Amino acid sequence: MILLELIKNKMKTKCPYCNYVATEHETLNYFAKPKELDISFCINCGEISKFKNKKLIKESLESLDDATKKEINKIRIAWLKTRSIQSVSKQ
Ligand SMILES: [Zn+2]
């Protein structure tokens, strides 16, 4: 019952910066369900948070290791490109 498992794993998190509620998750290691201390990237405001005690808390980029910083930067660049394409197509 893979589908059922996916539904069961769906959880809501709220971005501590912009209060965006996310129900779909893509963590840096591509697991749908965030684990303790996973880093989360907000697709609404582009800020990063850490998953702790079943909720997202603010996390500063400076506290992360270099590999994670690089990963975040790549995601941010892709995210910014997507945002600019979307804003152009809305005009
Ligand atoms: Zn946000």
PDB file of the backbone (N, CA, C, O) and the ligand in Angstrom, with CONECT records:
HET     ZN  A 101       1
ATOM      1  N   MET A   1       0.835  -1.204   0.000  1.00  0.00           N
ATOM      2  CA  MET A   1       0.000   0.000   0.000  1.00  0.00           C
ATOM      3  C   MET A   1       0.873   1.258   0.000  1.00  0.00           C
ATOM      4  O   MET A   1       0.956   1.986   0.989  1.00  0.00           O
ATOM      5  N   ILE A   2       1.498   1.477  -1.110  1.00  0.00           N
ATOM      6  CA  ILE A   2       2.410   2.614  -1.195  1.00  0.00           C
ATOM      7  C   ILE A   2       1.643   3.941  -1.165  1.00  0.00           C
ATOM      8  O   ILE A   2       2.058   4.899  -0.513  1.00  0.00           O
ATOM      9  N   LEU A   3       0.527   3.977  -1.877  1.00  0.00           N
ATOM     10  CA  LEU A   3      -0.250   5.209  -1.943  1.00  0.00           C
ATOM     11  C   LEU A   3      -0.737   5.646  -0.562  1.00  0.00           C
ATOM     12  O   LEU A   3      -0.642   6.813  -0.181  1.00  0.00           O
ATOM     13  N   LEU A   4      -1.254   4.677   0.163  1.00  0.00           N
ATOM     14  CA  LEU A   4      -1.740   4.952   1.510  1.00  0.00           C
ATOM     15  C   LEU A   4      -0.609   5.499   2.385  1.00  0.00           C
ATOM     16  O   LEU A   4      -0.780   6.433   3.168  1.00  0.00           O
ATOM     17  N   GLU A   5       0.526   4.883   2.213  1.00  0.00           N
ATOM     18  CA  GLU A   5       1.706   5.324   2.973  1.00  0.00           C
ATOM     19  C   GLU A   5       2.057   6.777   2.652  1.00  0.00           C
ATOM     20  O   GLU A   5       2.419   7.555   3.535  1.00  0.00           O
ATOM     21  N   LEU A   6       1.942   7.124   1.367  1.00  0.00           N
ATOM     22  CA  LEU A   6       2.245   8.494   0.963  1.00  0.00           C
ATOM     23  C   LEU A   6       1.267   9.487   1.587  1.00  0.00           C
ATOM     24  O   LEU A   6       1.652  10.561   2.050  1.00  0.00           O
ATOM     25  N   ILE A   7      -0.008   9.098   1.585  1.00  0.00           N
ATOM     26  CA  ILE A   7      -1.025   9.981   2.159  1.00  0.00           C
ATOM     27  C   ILE A   7      -0.794  10.154   3.662  1.00  0.00           C
ATOM     28  O   ILE A   7      -0.912  11.248   4.214  1.00  0.00           O
ATOM     29  N   LYS A   8      -0.467   9.053   4.285  1.00  0.00           N
ATOM     30  CA  LYS A   8      -0.222   9.079   5.726  1.00  0.00           C
ATOM     31  C   LYS A   8       0.970   9.973   6.071  1.00  0.00           C
ATOM     32  O   LYS A   8       0.996  10.628   7.113  1.00  0.00           O
ATOM     33  N   ASN A   9       1.948   9.981   5.175  1.00  0.00           N
ATOM     34  CA  ASN A   9       3.151  10.772   5.432  1.00  0.00           C
ATOM     35  C   ASN A   9       2.987  12.252   5.114  1.00  0.00           C
ATOM     36  O   ASN A   9       3.848  13.068   5.442  1.00  0.00           O
ATOM     37  N   LYS A  10       1.881  12.587   4.478  1.00  0.00           N
ATOM     38  CA  LYS A  10       1.655  13.994   4.142  1.00  0.00           C
ATOM     39  C   LYS A  10       1.463  14.796   5.417  1.00  0.00           C
ATOM     40  O   LYS A  10       0.633  14.462   6.262  1.00  0.00           O
ATOM     41  N   MET A  11       2.229  15.837   5.537  1.00  0.00           N
ATOM     42  CA  MET A  11       2.063  16.639   6.729  1.00  0.00           C
ATOM     43  C   MET A  11       2.202  18.108   6.388  1.00  0.00           C
ATOM     44  O   MET A  11       2.851  18.493   5.415  1.00  0.00           O
ATOM     45  N   LYS A  12       1.580  18.898   7.209  1.00  0.00           N
ATOM     46  CA  LYS A  12       1.616  20.327   6.965  1.00  0.00           C
ATOM     47  C   LYS A  12       2.726  20.970   7.795  1.00  0.00           C
ATOM     48  O   LYS A  12       2.908  20.647   8.969  1.00  0.00           O
ATOM     49  N   THR A  13       3.449  21.867   7.177  1.00  0.00           N
ATOM     50  CA  THR A  13       4.410  22.657   7.928  1.00  0.00           C
ATOM     51  C   THR A  13       4.189  24.115   7.567  1.00  0.00           C
ATOM     52  O   THR A  13       3.696  24.438   6.486  1.00  0.00           O
ATOM     53  N   LYS A  14       4.561  24.983   8.489  1.00  0.00           N
ATOM     54  CA  LYS A  14       4.383  26.406   8.236  1.00  0.00           C
ATOM     55  C   LYS A  14       5.737  27.094   8.236  1.00  0.00           C
ATOM     56  O   LYS A  14       6.547  26.900   9.143  1.00  0.00           O
ATOM     57  N   CYS A  15       5.970  27.893   7.218  1.00  0.00           N
ATOM     58  CA  CYS A  15       7.233  28.625   7.124  1.00  0.00           C
ATOM     59  C   CYS A  15       7.296  29.659   8.253  1.00  0.00           C
ATOM     60  O   CYS A  15       6.372  30.457   8.412  1.00  0.00           O
ATOM     61  N   PRO A  16       8.393  29.649   9.049  1.00  0.00           N
ATOM     62  CA  PRO A  16       8.485  30.611  10.161  1.00  0.00           C
ATOM     63  C   PRO A  16       8.734  32.044   9.700  1.00  0.00           C
ATOM     64  O   PRO A  16       8.649  32.971  10.506  1.00  0.00           O
ATOM     65  N   TYR A  17       9.036  32.239   8.430  1.00  0.00           N
ATOM     66  CA  TYR A  17       9.293  33.591   7.910  1.00  0.00           C
ATOM     67  C   TYR A  17       8.028  34.221   7.334  1.00  0.00           C
ATOM     68  O   TYR A  17       7.685  35.358   7.660  1.00  0.00           O
ATOM     69  N   CYS A  18       7.326  33.456   6.458  1.00  0.00           N
ATOM     70  CA  CYS A  18       6.209  34.069   5.734  1.00  0.00           C
ATOM     71  C   CYS A  18       4.866  33.397   6.042  1.00  0.00           C
ATOM     72  O   CYS A  18       3.835  33.792   5.498  1.00  0.00           O
ATOM     73  N   ASN A  19       4.881  32.372   6.924  1.00  0.00           N
ATOM     74  CA  ASN A  19       3.665  31.639   7.310  1.00  0.00           C
ATOM     75  C   ASN A  19       3.027  30.842   6.182  1.00  0.00           C
ATOM     76  O   ASN A  19       1.868  30.439   6.278  1.00  0.00           O
ATOM     77  N   TYR A  20       3.787  30.616   5.112  1.00  0.00           N
ATOM     78  CA  TYR A  20       3.294  29.781   4.007  1.00  0.00           C
ATOM     79  C   TYR A  20       3.136  28.345   4.507  1.00  0.00           C
ATOM     80  O   TYR A  20       4.062  27.773   5.082  1.00  0.00           O
ATOM     81  N   VAL A  21       1.962  27.775   4.284  1.00  0.00           N
ATOM     82  CA  VAL A  21       1.711  26.401   4.712  1.00  0.00           C
ATOM     83  C   VAL A  21       1.976  25.453   3.550  1.00  0.00           C
ATOM     84  O   VAL A  21       1.356  25.554   2.492  1.00  0.00           O
ATOM     85  N   ALA A  22       2.903  24.537   3.765  1.00  0.00           N
ATOM     86  CA  ALA A  22       3.256  23.570   2.731  1.00  0.00           C
ATOM     87  C   ALA A  22       2.746  22.191   3.121  1.00  0.00           C
ATOM     88  O   ALA A  22       2.881  21.760   4.266  1.00  0.00           O
ATOM     89  N   THR A  23       2.159  21.511   2.146  1.00  0.00           N
ATOM     90  CA  THR A  23       1.720  20.137   2.407  1.00  0.00           C
ATOM     91  C   THR A  23       2.585  19.133   1.646  1.00  0.00           C
ATOM     92  O   THR A  23       2.647  17.953   1.993  1.00  0.00           O
ATOM     93  N   GLU A  24       3.239  19.622   0.616  1.00  0.00           N
ATOM     94  CA  GLU A  24       4.154  18.757  -0.134  1.00  0.00           C
ATOM     95  C   GLU A  24       5.570  19.140   0.274  1.00  0.00           C
ATOM     96  O   GLU A  24       5.892  20.317   0.436  1.00  0.00           O
ATOM     97  N   HIS A  25       6.393  18.137   0.435  1.00  0.00           N
ATOM     98  CA  HIS A  25       7.749  18.441   0.882  1.00  0.00           C
ATOM     99  C   HIS A  25       8.789  17.807   0.017  1.00  0.00           C
ATOM    100  O   HIS A  25       8.690  16.642  -0.365  1.00  0.00           O
ATOM    101  N   GLU A  26       9.767  18.576  -0.279  1.00  0.00           N
ATOM    102  CA  GLU A  26      10.936  18.014  -0.915  1.00  0.00           C
ATOM    103  C   GLU A  26      12.125  18.459  -0.089  1.00  0.00           C
ATOM    104  O   GLU A  26      12.558  19.608  -0.160  1.00  0.00           O
ATOM    105  N   THR A  27      12.633  17.547   0.679  1.00  0.00           N
ATOM    106  CA  THR A  27      13.773  17.877   1.514  1.00  0.00           C
ATOM    107  C   THR A  27      15.024  17.766   0.657  1.00  0.00           C
ATOM    108  O   THR A  27      14.966  17.270  -0.469  1.00  0.00           O
ATOM    109  N   LEU A  28      16.129  18.215   1.170  1.00  0.00           N
ATOM    110  CA  LEU A  28      17.360  18.214   0.379  1.00  0.00           C
ATOM    111  C   LEU A  28      17.768  16.820  -0.054  1.00  0.00           C
ATOM    112  O   LEU A  28      18.425  16.661  -1.083  1.00  0.00           O
ATOM    113  N   ASN A  29      17.391  15.813   0.709  1.00  0.00           N
ATOM    114  CA  ASN A  29      17.728  14.449   0.283  1.00  0.00           C
ATOM    115  C   ASN A  29      16.522  13.736  -0.340  1.00  0.00           C
ATOM    116  O   ASN A  29      16.475  12.509  -0.421  1.00  0.00           O
ATOM    117  N   TYR A  30      15.547  14.549  -0.779  1.00  0.00           N
ATOM    118  CA  TYR A  30      14.423  14.074  -1.591  1.00  0.00           C
ATOM    119  C   TYR A  30      13.495  13.072  -0.905  1.00  0.00           C
ATOM    120  O   TYR A  30      12.901  12.222  -1.567  1.00  0.00           O
ATOM    121  N   PHE A  31      13.371  13.167   0.392  1.00  0.00           N
ATOM    122  CA  PHE A  31      12.370  12.381   1.093  1.00  0.00           C
ATOM    123  C   PHE A  31      11.137  13.250   1.256  1.00  0.00           C
ATOM    124  O   PHE A  31      11.236  14.444   1.537  1.00  0.00           O
ATOM    125  N   ALA A  32       9.989  12.644   1.078  1.00  0.00           N
ATOM    126  CA  ALA A  32       8.750  13.419   1.146  1.00  0.00           C
ATOM    127  C   ALA A  32       8.454  13.886   2.575  1.00  0.00           C
ATOM    128  O   ALA A  32       7.849  14.936   2.789  1.00  0.00           O
ATOM    129  N   LYS A  33       8.881  13.103   3.515  1.00  0.00           N
ATOM    130  CA  LYS A  33       8.561  13.444   4.896  1.00  0.00           C
ATOM    131  C   LYS A  33       9.801  14.003   5.595  1.00  0.00           C
ATOM    132  O   LYS A  33      10.834  13.337   5.661  1.00  0.00           O
ATOM    133  N   PRO A  34       9.695  15.220   6.113  1.00  0.00           N
ATOM    134  CA  PRO A  34      10.872  15.792   6.763  1.00  0.00           C
ATOM    135  C   PRO A  34      11.252  15.047   8.044  1.00  0.00           C
ATOM    136  O   PRO A  34      10.391  14.627   8.817  1.00  0.00           O
ATOM    137  N   LYS A  35      12.518  14.901   8.241  1.00  0.00           N
ATOM    138  CA  LYS A  35      13.016  14.266   9.455  1.00  0.00           C
ATOM    139  C   LYS A  35      13.601  15.335  10.369  1.00  0.00           C
ATOM    140  O   LYS A  35      13.838  16.467   9.948  1.00  0.00           O
ATOM    141  N   GLU A  36      13.828  14.963  11.619  1.00  0.00           N
ATOM    142  CA  GLU A  36      14.438  15.886  12.560  1.00  0.00           C
ATOM    143  C   GLU A  36      15.712  16.491  11.977  1.00  0.00           C
ATOM    144  O   GLU A  36      16.556  15.776  11.437  1.00  0.00           O
ATOM    145  N   LEU A  37      15.844  17.790  12.088  1.00  0.00           N
ATOM    146  CA  LEU A  37      17.015  18.561  11.674  1.00  0.00           C
ATOM    147  C   LEU A  37      17.224  18.633  10.156  1.00  0.00           C
ATOM    148  O   LEU A  37      18.275  19.076   9.692  1.00  0.00           O
ATOM    149  N   ASP A  38      16.233  18.202   9.394  1.00  0.00           N
ATOM    150  CA  ASP A  38      16.288  18.401   7.952  1.00  0.00           C
ATOM    151  C   ASP A  38      16.214  19.890   7.654  1.00  0.00           C
ATOM    152  O   ASP A  38      15.589  20.654   8.390  1.00  0.00           O
ATOM    153  N   ILE A  39      16.855  20.288   6.573  1.00  0.00           N
ATOM    154  CA  ILE A  39      16.786  21.681   6.144  1.00  0.00           C
ATOM    155  C   ILE A  39      15.668  21.815   5.119  1.00  0.00           C
ATOM    156  O   ILE A  39      15.560  21.010   4.194  1.00  0.00           O
ATOM    157  N   SER A  40      14.850  22.826   5.288  1.00  0.00           N
ATOM    158  CA  SER A  40      13.721  23.030   4.397  1.00  0.00           C
ATOM    159  C   SER A  40      13.860  24.366   3.671  1.00  0.00           C
ATOM    160  O   SER A  40      14.258  25.368   4.266  1.00  0.00           O
ATOM    161  N   PHE A  41      13.534  24.370   2.395  1.00  0.00           N
ATOM    162  CA  PHE A  41      13.592  25.592   1.595  1.00  0.00           C
ATOM    163  C   PHE A  41      12.159  26.021   1.298  1.00  0.00           C
ATOM    164  O   PHE A  41      11.379  25.235   0.759  1.00  0.00           O
ATOM    165  N   CYS A  42      11.808  27.243   1.638  1.00  0.00           N
ATOM    166  CA  CYS A  42      10.438  27.701   1.417  1.00  0.00           C
ATOM    167  C   CYS A  42      10.275  28.146  -0.035  1.00  0.00           C
ATOM    168  O   CYS A  42      10.985  29.037  -0.501  1.00  0.00           O
ATOM    169  N   ILE A  43       9.334  27.521  -0.749  1.00  0.00           N
ATOM    170  CA  ILE A  43       9.144  27.877  -2.152  1.00  0.00           C
ATOM    171  C   ILE A  43       8.382  29.195  -2.292  1.00  0.00           C
ATOM    172  O   ILE A  43       8.277  29.738  -3.392  1.00  0.00           O
ATOM    173  N   ASN A  44       7.860  29.702  -1.196  1.00  0.00           N
ATOM    174  CA  ASN A  44       7.135  30.968  -1.255  1.00  0.00           C
ATOM    175  C   ASN A  44       8.055  32.173  -1.066  1.00  0.00           C
ATOM    176  O   ASN A  44       7.970  33.141  -1.822  1.00  0.00           O
ATOM    177  N   CYS A  45       8.944  32.121  -0.052  1.00  0.00           N
ATOM    178  CA  CYS A  45       9.793  33.285   0.220  1.00  0.00           C
ATOM    179  C   CYS A  45      11.276  33.016   0.012  1.00  0.00           C
ATOM    180  O   CYS A  45      12.069  33.957   0.012  1.00  0.00           O
ATOM    181  N   GLY A  46      11.677  31.748  -0.168  1.00  0.00           N
ATOM    182  CA  GLY A  46      13.071  31.439  -0.450  1.00  0.00           C
ATOM    183  C   GLY A  46      13.975  31.364   0.770  1.00  0.00           C
ATOM    184  O   GLY A  46      15.195  31.276   0.637  1.00  0.00           O
ATOM    185  N   GLU A  47      13.381  31.399   1.965  1.00  0.00           N
ATOM    186  CA  GLU A  47      14.189  31.314   3.185  1.00  0.00           C
ATOM    187  C   GLU A  47      14.388  29.845   3.577  1.00  0.00           C
ATOM    188  O   GLU A  47      13.662  28.963   3.119  1.00  0.00           O
ATOM    189  N   ILE A  48      15.363  29.609   4.414  1.00  0.00           N
ATOM    190  CA  ILE A  48      15.597  28.240   4.860  1.00  0.00           C
ATOM    191  C   ILE A  48      15.256  28.082   6.341  1.00  0.00           C
ATOM    192  O   ILE A  48      15.441  28.993   7.147  1.00  0.00           O
ATOM    193  N   SER A  49      14.760  26.916   6.661  1.00  0.00           N
ATOM    194  CA  SER A  49      14.436  26.593   8.043  1.00  0.00           C
ATOM    195  C   SER A  49      14.894  25.180   8.351  1.00  0.00           C
ATOM    196  O   SER A  49      15.290  24.423   7.464  1.00  0.00           O
ATOM    197  N   LYS A  50      14.832  24.851   9.606  1.00  0.00           N
ATOM    198  CA  LYS A  50      15.233  23.529  10.057  1.00  0.00           C
ATOM    199  C   LYS A  50      14.020  22.872  10.697  1.00  0.00           C
ATOM    200  O   LYS A  50      13.255  23.509  11.421  1.00  0.00           O
ATOM    201  N   PHE A  51      13.862  21.580  10.413  1.00  0.00           N
ATOM    202  CA  PHE A  51      12.738  20.836  10.953  1.00  0.00           C
ATOM    203  C   PHE A  51      13.119  20.285  12.323  1.00  0.00           C
ATOM    204  O   PHE A  51      13.989  19.422  12.439  1.00  0.00           O
ATOM    205  N   LYS A  52      12.467  20.789  13.338  1.00  0.00           N
ATOM    206  CA  LYS A  52      12.798  20.372  14.702  1.00  0.00           C
ATOM    207  C   LYS A  52      11.529  20.296  15.544  1.00  0.00           C
ATOM    208  O   LYS A  52      10.666  21.171  15.475  1.00  0.00           O
ATOM    209  N   ASN A  53      11.433  19.235  16.337  1.00  0.00           N
ATOM    210  CA  ASN A  53      10.239  19.002  17.165  1.00  0.00           C
ATOM    211  C   ASN A  53       8.953  19.097  16.350  1.00  0.00           C
ATOM    212  O   ASN A  53       7.970  19.697  16.784  1.00  0.00           O
ATOM    213  N   LYS A  54       8.977  18.484  15.143  1.00  0.00           N
ATOM    214  CA  LYS A  54       7.822  18.406  14.241  1.00  0.00           C
ATOM    215  C   LYS A  54       7.355  19.752  13.700  1.00  0.00           C
ATOM    216  O   LYS A  54       6.220  19.872  13.241  1.00  0.00           O
ATOM    217  N   LYS A  55       8.215  20.763  13.749  1.00  0.00           N
ATOM    218  CA  LYS A  55       7.855  22.025  13.095  1.00  0.00           C
ATOM    219  C   LYS A  55       9.102  22.712  12.564  1.00  0.00           C
ATOM    220  O   LYS A  55      10.227  22.349  12.907  1.00  0.00           O
ATOM    221  N   LEU A  56       8.882  23.703  11.727  1.00  0.00           N
ATOM    222  CA  LEU A  56      10.003  24.418  11.130  1.00  0.00           C
ATOM    223  C   LEU A  56      10.404  25.599  11.992  1.00  0.00           C
ATOM    224  O   LEU A  56       9.566  26.373  12.454  1.00  0.00           O
ATOM    225  N   ILE A  57      11.723  25.718  12.197  1.00  0.00           N
ATOM    226  CA  ILE A  57      12.242  26.888  12.902  1.00  0.00           C
ATOM    227  C   ILE A  57      13.245  27.587  11.996  1.00  0.00           C
ATOM    228  O   ILE A  57      13.824  26.972  11.100  1.00  0.00           O
ATOM    229  N   LYS A  58      13.441  28.874  12.238  1.00  0.00           N
ATOM    230  CA  LYS A  58      14.356  29.647  11.389  1.00  0.00           C
ATOM    231  C   LYS A  58      15.780  29.103  11.498  1.00  0.00           C
ATOM    232  O   LYS A  58      16.241  28.709  12.569  1.00  0.00           O
ATOM    233  N   GLU A  59      16.448  29.098  10.363  1.00  0.00           N
ATOM    234  CA  GLU A  59      17.830  28.625  10.330  1.00  0.00           C
ATOM    235  C   GLU A  59      18.646  29.605   9.510  1.00  0.00           C
ATOM    236  O   GLU A  59      18.200  30.034   8.446  1.00  0.00           O
ATOM    237  N   SER A  60      19.837  29.971   9.982  1.00  0.00           N
ATOM    238  CA  SER A  60      20.653  30.890   9.187  1.00  0.00           C
ATOM    239  C   SER A  60      21.576  30.092   8.280  1.00  0.00           C
ATOM    240  O   SER A  60      22.098  29.044   8.659  1.00  0.00           O
ATOM    241  N   LEU A  61      21.762  30.606   7.085  1.00  0.00           N
ATOM    242  CA  LEU A  61      22.590  29.942   6.085  1.00  0.00           C
ATOM    243  C   LEU A  61      24.023  29.776   6.601  1.00  0.00           C
ATOM    244  O   LEU A  61      24.700  28.798   6.283  1.00  0.00           O
ATOM    245  N   GLU A  62      24.468  30.743   7.399  1.00  0.00           N
ATOM    246  CA  GLU A  62      25.849  30.732   7.883  1.00  0.00           C
ATOM    247  C   GLU A  62      26.147  29.548   8.801  1.00  0.00           C
ATOM    248  O   GLU A  62      27.299  29.129   8.916  1.00  0.00           O
ATOM    249  N   SER A  63      25.128  29.013   9.448  1.00  0.00           N
ATOM    250  CA  SER A  63      25.358  27.922  10.387  1.00  0.00           C
ATOM    251  C   SER A  63      25.477  26.563   9.688  1.00  0.00           C
ATOM    252  O   SER A  63      25.766  25.553  10.329  1.00  0.00           O
ATOM    253  N   LEU A  64      25.254  26.547   8.374  1.00  0.00           N
ATOM    254  CA  LEU A  64      25.290  25.276   7.646  1.00  0.00           C
ATOM    255  C   LEU A  64      26.685  24.999   7.100  1.00  0.00           C
ATOM    256  O   LEU A  64      27.494  25.911   6.930  1.00  0.00           O
ATOM    257  N   ASP A  65      26.951  23.726   6.829  1.00  0.00           N
ATOM    258  CA  ASP A  65      28.260  23.403   6.253  1.00  0.00           C
ATOM    259  C   ASP A  65      28.316  23.800   4.772  1.00  0.00           C
ATOM    260  O   ASP A  65      27.287  24.071   4.153  1.00  0.00           O
ATOM    261  N   ASP A  66      29.511  23.828   4.226  1.00  0.00           N
ATOM    262  CA  ASP A  66      29.715  24.330   2.860  1.00  0.00           C
ATOM    263  C   ASP A  66      28.924  23.556   1.815  1.00  0.00           C
ATOM    264  O   ASP A  66      28.360  24.151   0.897  1.00  0.00           O
ATOM    265  N   ALA A  67      28.878  22.234   1.949  1.00  0.00           N
ATOM    266  CA  ALA A  67      28.155  21.408   0.972  1.00  0.00           C
ATOM    267  C   ALA A  67      26.668  21.769   0.971  1.00  0.00           C
ATOM    268  O   ALA A  67      26.046  21.865  -0.087  1.00  0.00           O
ATOM    269  N   THR A  68      26.110  21.966   2.158  1.00  0.00           N
ATOM    270  CA  THR A  68      24.687  22.313   2.262  1.00  0.00           C
ATOM    271  C   THR A  68      24.449  23.723   1.723  1.00  0.00           C
ATOM    272  O   THR A  68      23.446  23.972   1.055  1.00  0.00           O
ATOM    273  N   LYS A  69      25.365  24.638   2.009  1.00  0.00           N
ATOM    274  CA  LYS A  69      25.248  26.009   1.488  1.00  0.00           C
ATOM    275  C   LYS A  69      25.218  26.000  -0.039  1.00  0.00           C
ATOM    276  O   LYS A  69      24.410  26.691  -0.660  1.00  0.00           O
ATOM    277  N   LYS A  70      26.112  25.206  -0.633  1.00  0.00           N
ATOM    278  CA  LYS A  70      26.155  25.110  -2.096  1.00  0.00           C
ATOM    279  C   LYS A  70      24.837  24.565  -2.632  1.00  0.00           C
ATOM    280  O   LYS A  70      24.302  25.057  -3.625  1.00  0.00           O
ATOM    281  N   GLU A  71      24.324  23.540  -1.957  1.00  0.00           N
ATOM    282  CA  GLU A  71      23.059  22.916  -2.350  1.00  0.00           C
ATOM    283  C   GLU A  71      21.923  23.939  -2.285  1.00  0.00           C
ATOM    284  O   GLU A  71      21.106  24.025  -3.202  1.00  0.00           O
ATOM    285  N   ILE A  72      21.877  24.708  -1.204  1.00  0.00           N
ATOM    286  CA  ILE A  72      20.850  25.744  -1.032  1.00  0.00           C
ATOM    287  C   ILE A  72      20.972  26.795  -2.138  1.00  0.00           C
ATOM    288  O   ILE A  72      19.973  27.231  -2.709  1.00  0.00           O
ATOM    289  N   ASN A  73      22.211  27.190  -2.427  1.00  0.00           N
ATOM    290  CA  ASN A  73      22.413  28.193  -3.484  1.00  0.00           C
ATOM    291  C   ASN A  73      21.898  27.705  -4.831  1.00  0.00           C
ATOM    292  O   ASN A  73      21.296  28.468  -5.587  1.00  0.00           O
ATOM    293  N   LYS A  74      22.136  26.430  -5.129  1.00  0.00           N
ATOM    294  CA  LYS A  74      21.649  25.860  -6.394  1.00  0.00           C
ATOM    295  C   LYS A  74      20.121  25.885  -6.443  1.00  0.00           C
ATOM    296  O   LYS A  74      19.523  26.247  -7.456  1.00  0.00           O
ATOM    297  N   ILE A  75      19.506  25.492  -5.326  1.00  0.00           N
ATOM    298  CA  ILE A  75      18.040  25.480  -5.253  1.00  0.00           C
ATOM    299  C   ILE A  75      17.508  26.908  -5.404  1.00  0.00           C
ATOM    300  O   ILE A  75      16.524  27.140  -6.106  1.00  0.00           O
ATOM    301  N   ARG A  76      18.176  27.872  -4.732  1.00  0.00           N
ATOM    302  CA  ARG A  76      17.742  29.269  -4.800  1.00  0.00           C
ATOM    303  C   ARG A  76      17.806  29.817  -6.221  1.00  0.00           C
ATOM    304  O   ARG A  76      16.900  30.523  -6.663  1.00  0.00           O
ATOM    305  N   ILE A  77      18.882  29.489  -6.932  1.00  0.00           N
ATOM    306  CA  ILE A  77      19.028  29.971  -8.316  1.00  0.00           C
ATOM    307  C   ILE A  77      17.898  29.407  -9.182  1.00  0.00           C
ATOM    308  O   ILE A  77      17.267  30.138  -9.946  1.00  0.00           O
ATOM    309  N   ALA A  78      17.650  28.097  -9.054  1.00  0.00           N
ATOM    310  CA  ALA A  78      16.570  27.460  -9.824  1.00  0.00           C
ATOM    311  C   ALA A  78      15.223  28.072  -9.449  1.00  0.00           C
ATOM    312  O   ALA A  78      14.367  28.297 -10.304  1.00  0.00           O
ATOM    313  N   TRP A  79      15.051  28.338  -8.144  1.00  0.00           N
ATOM    314  CA  TRP A  79      13.799  28.906  -7.637  1.00  0.00           C
ATOM    315  C   TRP A  79      13.590  30.319  -8.188  1.00  0.00           C
ATOM    316  O   TRP A  79      12.490  30.669  -8.614  1.00  0.00           O
ATOM    317  N   LEU A  80      14.664  31.133  -8.176  1.00  0.00           N
ATOM    318  CA  LEU A  80      14.568  32.502  -8.694  1.00  0.00           C
ATOM    319  C   LEU A  80      14.235  32.516 -10.184  1.00  0.00           C
ATOM    320  O   LEU A  80      13.448  33.343 -10.645  1.00  0.00           O
ATOM    321  N   LYS A  81      14.848  31.587 -10.936  1.00  0.00           N
ATOM    322  CA  LYS A  81      14.555  31.495 -12.371  1.00  0.00           C
ATOM    323  C   LYS A  81      13.083  31.161 -12.597  1.00  0.00           C
ATOM    324  O   LYS A  81      12.420  31.763 -13.442  1.00  0.00           O
ATOM    325  N   THR A  82      12.584  30.191 -11.829  1.00  0.00           N
ATOM    326  CA  THR A  82      11.180  29.799 -11.962  1.00  0.00           C
ATOM    327  C   THR A  82      10.267  30.975 -11.638  1.00  0.00           C
ATOM    328  O   THR A  82       9.283  31.218 -12.336  1.00  0.00           O
ATOM    329  N   ARG A  83      10.604  31.711 -10.564  1.00  0.00           N
ATOM    330  CA  ARG A  83       9.790  32.871 -10.177  1.00  0.00           C
ATOM    331  C   ARG A  83       9.784  33.925 -11.270  1.00  0.00           C
ATOM    332  O   ARG A  83       8.736  34.496 -11.572  1.00  0.00           O
ATOM    333  N   SER A  84      10.944  34.194 -11.871  1.00  0.00           N
ATOM    334  CA  SER A  84      10.981  35.250 -12.888  1.00  0.00           C
ATOM    335  C   SER A  84      10.218  34.828 -14.140  1.00  0.00           C
ATOM    336  O   SER A  84       9.569  35.657 -14.778  1.00  0.00           O
ATOM    337  N   ILE A  85      10.290  33.538 -14.498  1.00  0.00           N
ATOM    338  CA  ILE A  85       9.517  33.034 -15.649  1.00  0.00           C
ATOM    339  C   ILE A  85       8.020  33.189 -15.366  1.00  0.00           C
ATOM    340  O   ILE A  85       7.256  33.614 -16.232  1.00  0.00           O
ATOM    341  N   GLN A  86       7.614  32.838 -14.140  1.00  0.00           N
ATOM    342  CA  GLN A  86       6.194  32.945 -13.770  1.00  0.00           C
ATOM    343  C   GLN A  86       5.725  34.392 -13.809  1.00  0.00           C
ATOM    344  O   GLN A  86       4.624  34.667 -14.286  1.00  0.00           O
ATOM    345  N   SER A  87       6.540  35.324 -13.314  1.00  0.00           N
ATOM    346  CA  SER A  87       6.092  36.725 -13.281  1.00  0.00           C
ATOM    347  C   SER A  87       6.020  37.306 -14.696  1.00  0.00           C
ATOM    348  O   SER A  87       5.177  38.161 -14.968  1.00  0.00           O
ATOM    349  N   VAL A  88       6.893  36.850 -15.598  1.00  0.00           N
ATOM    350  CA  VAL A  88       6.834  37.319 -16.992  1.00  0.00           C
ATOM    351  C   VAL A  88       5.579  36.790 -17.680  1.00  0.00           C
ATOM    352  O   VAL A  88       4.906  37.523 -18.405  1.00  0.00           O
ATOM    353  N   SER A  89       5.266  35.500 -17.449  1.00  0.00           N
ATOM    354  CA  SER A  89       4.126  34.905 -18.143  1.00  0.00           C
ATOM    355  C   SER A  89       2.787  35.436 -17.618  1.00  0.00           C
ATOM    356  O   SER A  89       1.754  35.261 -18.264  1.00  0.00           O
ATOM    357  N   LYS A  90       2.804  36.093 -16.434  1.00  0.00           N
ATOM    358  CA  LYS A  90       1.561  36.652 -15.895  1.00  0.00           C
ATOM    359  C   LYS A  90       1.223  38.004 -16.521  1.00  0.00           C
ATOM    360  O   LYS A  90       0.081  38.456 -16.441  1.00  0.00           O
ATOM    361  N   GLN A  91       2.223  38.657 -17.150  1.00  0.00           N
ATOM    362  CA  GLN A  91       1.997  39.996 -17.690  1.00  0.00           C
ATOM    363  C   GLN A  91       1.206  39.985 -18.997  1.00  0.00           C
ATOM    364  O   GLN A  91       0.941  41.043 -19.567  1.00  0.00           O
TER     365      GLN A  91
HETATM  366 ZN    ZN A 101       8.464  31.267   3.570  1.00  0.00          ZN2+
END
